Amino acid sequence: VRLVESGGGFVQPGGSLRLSCAASGFTFSNSFMAWARQAPGKALEWVSNIRSDGTTYYSPLVKGRFTLSRDNSKNTVYLQMNSLKPEDTAVYYCQVGSRRGQGTQVTVSS
């Protein structure tokens, strides 16, 4: 299993970023994928899930601002993050089962 996140960066409050997670080593199209995040000094926090059929679930903290999607032809999931807030600052991880990638840093600050 390999998960490679990208797309993180520095953005001002109210801005947007799109994270990507390129997956390999398992049957992606059948897999339940997730994003989680970890802010400095805090525990890992669930952000969003997407089922193999495209059904999505969101943490109340991000619902209405974040959109999770998948492209099974590219073995990739995308997390579109809009209206970003300073409290969204964290390392964002893509997950499948108990496995996760190396993470990508998102920093929201003025």
Secondary structure, DSSP 8 states (H G I E B T S, - for coil): -EEEEE--EEE-TT--EEEEEEEESS-GGG--EEEEEE-TTS--EEEEEE-TTS-EEE-TTTBTTEEEEEETTTTEEEEEE-S--GGG-EEEEEEETTEE---EEEEE--
